[in-house]
């Protein structure tokens, strides 16, 4: 099951990435918003561990031009 989402954290997405398909691979984005860096970091790690291992996950801290 999905990890518990701490109070005060918003999950936006998933939405298709601006460049949606690269080399026959599809790309999606999810944005986590909250005030506690530690909680955001822990949730990002938990969510990436939840995803099927055949799916590549990358975490960008302080993304510029996300949407």
PyMOL commands that set and color helices and strands:
alter all, ss='L'
color gray80, all
select helices_A, chain A and resi 37-50
alter helices_A, ss='H'
color red, helices_A
select strands_A, chain A and resi 10-22+25-33
alter strands_A, ss='S'
color yellow, strands_A
deselect
rebuild
show_as cartoon
